[in-house]
Amino acid sequence: MSYPNSAPRSSLETWRLLAFFGFVAMIFAIFGLRLFYLQVLEHENWLSQAEANRTEIISLPPQRGVIYDRNGVVLARNIASYNIVVVPASLPSDDGEIEEIIYALAKLTNQPVHLGSIDDPLIPCGTNLGVAEMIALQTSFSPYDPVSIQCNVSRELALAVKERAVDWPGVDVVVEPVREYPTGSITAAVIGYLGPIPAIQEAELRALGFMPNRDKVGYGGLELYFDELLRGTPGRRVVETDAGGQVLRDLEPPLDPVAGENIVLTIDARLQAAASAIIEEELGLWNAYFRDLPRSHMTSGVIIAMNPQTGELLAMVSWPTFENNRMTRFIPAYYYEQLLADATKPLVNHAAGAELPAGSVFKIVTAVGGLNEGIVTPQQIVRTPGSITVSQRFYEGEPGQNREFVDWNRAGFGQLNFYGGIANSSNVYFYKVGGGYEDEIPEGLGICRLGTYARALGYGQALGVELPYEVNGLVPDPTWKRLNQGENWSTGDTYITSVGQGYILSSPLQVLVSAATIANDGAQMRPTLLRQVVDGEGNIIQDFEPDLRWDITKDAIIEQYENPMGIGACRPTGEMTTVDPFVIQAVQQGMREAVTYGTLAERFANLTVAAAGKTGTAEYCDEVAAANNRCQYGAWPSHAWSVAYAPYDDPELAVVAFVYNGSEGSSVAGPILNRVIQAYFELKAIDTQLGRLD
């Protein structure tokens, strides 16, 4: 049957159908390509992100190494600190039970239930929030991690919380190590202290597994210098966590932390304690004596004791000091600011970190150079009146201007030979040796040769002791003065440098090393605080080996100059020389005579062991003196120095004492030396009787 009225299908309908299927195919192609890109090409990237979402790396803190003295006395160790914590996710589900726990915990720990608001920062162990606010904040961002409610609580309180923890789910006590310094302020300048990881080191230490809000680093002393050795290596756990941060399982075998190495120092804690008590007592007596006089007090001082044959530092006292035990958990801002504002700078180890005028102890340098260069002979008689007048010149050939240079003994010594010059510490004698004087000493040592002998004896450069911030000191020369002072070197500069005044600067450690070099017959040992490095089992990893810097009688380190006086600039010839051994012997004899009849005779009269030494008085003008209007020409304030070694024939101890604003070396620093030397030999006698000598 046919239907004449029916029409055929329109071609437009077919086109529309094809367009629809094409559009659908395109959509599926786009999705397919996107899926291919995400699941095939970007597979590794998304897989790693997925792994990161479900895995967490937990850093495990290492134990910091222990620091001992040479006899095994602990100077720095780790002790247990008890912290009360709450894990919000482990608290009961009932709000009433949670509230009961919070109130009971707050009452037991004597903390407020409510304080501050949840908009305040959450500080572990902080006092800005109540217990309820601390738990609420922790719940909001990391409920499975513990929040420290109170830290460093007593053992009794920790046990009380532990007992109640059975009925208080989510409440616990964790133990963490905290640094303790049993010798406290006595060794603080040497040992130093710890502090939080500074921002400049954060990225580096994070990469090694350390956590900025948990781990600490050295901030001073040996804690800083040996930080990398002491801090150890963190361990780690790679764990799987759920969306709330709860640990489900370990994905890898845990790596245990590696404890830091232990170090044994050359310091004898007994001698350190004795020296600390001696300087505090001596300065206290002098300050009481001068209490009613119009002068500033003796505010600080240094004592260093060393074995000149090995370089081992047996005691190093920088007084006043600070209490490093106050910085074990955190550094109190008020205390730290107080230390920074103190004009005596107690955070600075002045033994190696202070640059000071050396004064007459520097005459050891002038004596060695003058005798070795033939400026004088041991028996040559030199006239030593109370003062001399010389022509001060800035340029060669100029007439110059007369300038008077006075002796500390205004009456003068009359006549002295080399030994008497050292024993009596005559300024005039060493003026003439250093700068020359008329026909008596036609050519002095000169600033160029003074400089090379000073550097050979340990001045003008860091000595390499294991302490941060060791200073170089300053051995000036004409070039330095022209660059820094804007004028030429003068002959007057040479005269005052010859007696350790003017621009010369040194640390107490450099003064000690110069005298120890003489005591050790010219062999200069590098001063050291490190005796051994040992592991946790007591096995020696690194043992002490004396480090000879040089022997000035054998190693040619003394420069020769075309123009020793240094007019314009020092011009070295390139030739080098040594010090004749007889020069060292002559200086030793002069220092011995300082004890038998010279400047130290009265102070060392009761000393039973033969000693040799040198006193020093160094005029100065610093910010403190200027603020007190004490920088008056002809009446400058002065520091007190003394250095000595014993026994004279076979030295095993060299000691330096420095007293800021001490006025006179013999009367103030001399008795300190005497008492320290006596303390050393008394301790040695005790060790001998007990059979404890090395």
HELIX and SHEET records of a PDB file:
HELIX    1   1 SER A   11  PHE A   36  1                                  26    
HELIX    2   2 TYR A   37  LEU A   41  3                                   5    
HELIX    3   3 HIS A   43  ARG A   54  1                                  12    
HELIX    4   4 PRO A   88  SER A   90  5                                   3    
HELIX    5   5 ASP A   95  THR A  109  1                                  15    
HELIX    6   6 VAL A  131  PHE A  141  1                                  11    
HELIX    7   7 ARG A  155  ARG A  164  1                                  10    
HELIX    8   8 GLY A  184  ILE A  186  5                                   3    
HELIX    9   9 ALA A  188  ILE A  191  1                                   4    
HELIX   10  10 ALA A  199  ALA A  207  1                                   9    
HELIX   11  11 GLY A  221  TYR A  225  1                                   5    
HELIX   12  12 ASP A  227  LEU A  230  1                                   4    
HELIX   13  13 ALA A  269  TYR A  289  1                                  21    
HELIX   14  14 ASN A  324  MET A  327  5                                   4    
HELIX   15  15 ALA A  333  ALA A  341  1                                   9    
HELIX   16  16 HIS A  350  GLY A  353  1                                   4    
HELIX   17  17 GLY A  359  PHE A  362  5                                   4    
HELIX   18  18 LYS A  363  ASN A  372  1                                  10    
HELIX   19  19 PHE A  418  ASN A  424  1                                   7    
HELIX   20  20 ASN A  427  GLY A  435  1                                   9    
HELIX   21  21 GLY A  446  ALA A  456  1                                  11    
HELIX   22  22 PRO A  478  GLN A  485  1                                   8    
HELIX   23  23 THR A  491  SER A  498  1                                   8    
HELIX   24  24 PRO A  508  ALA A  519  1                                  12    
HELIX   25  25 PRO A  581  THR A  596  1                                  16    
HELIX   26  26 GLU A  623  ALA A  627  1                                   5    
HELIX   27  27 GLY A  665  ALA A  669  3                                   5    
HELIX   28  28 GLY A  670  LEU A  690  1                                  21    
SHEET    1   A 3 THR A  55  LEU A  60  0                                        
SHEET    2   A 3 GLY A 235  THR A 241 -1                                        
SHEET    3   A 3 VAL A 247  ASP A 250 -1                                        
SHEET    1   B 6 VAL A 147  VAL A 153  0                                        
SHEET    2   B 6 VAL A  74  VAL A  86 -1                                        
SHEET    3   B 6 ILE A  67  TYR A  68 -1                                        
SHEET    4   B 6 ASN A 262  LEU A 265  1                                        
SHEET    5   B 6 LEU A 530  VAL A 534 -1                                        
SHEET    6   B 6 ILE A 540  ASP A 543 -1                                        
SHEET    1   C 3 VAL A 147  VAL A 153  0                                        
SHEET    2   C 3 VAL A  74  VAL A  86 -1                                        
SHEET    3   C 3 VAL A 171  GLU A 180 -1                                        
SHEET    1   D 2 LEU A 194  PRO A 196  0                                        
SHEET    2   D 2 LYS A 216  GLY A 218 -1                                        
SHEET    1   E 5 LEU A 313  TRP A 319  0                                        
SHEET    2   E 5 GLY A 301  MET A 306 -1                                        
SHEET    3   E 5 LEU A 653  VAL A 659 -1                                        
SHEET    4   E 5 SER A 638  ALA A 646 -1                                        
SHEET    5   E 5 ALA A 612  GLU A 619 -1                                        
SHEET    1   F 2 VAL A 382  THR A 384  0                                        
SHEET    2   F 2 GLY A 414  LEU A 416 -1                                        
SHEET    1   G 2 SER A 387  GLN A 392  0                                        
SHEET    2   G 2 GLN A 401  VAL A 406 -1                                        
SHEET    1   H 2 ALA A 523  MET A 525  0                                        
SHEET    2   H 2 LEU A 548  ASP A 551 -1                                        
SHEET    1   I 2 ILE A 558  TYR A 561  0                                        
SHEET    2   I 2 PRO A 572  THR A 577 -1                                        
END                                                                             
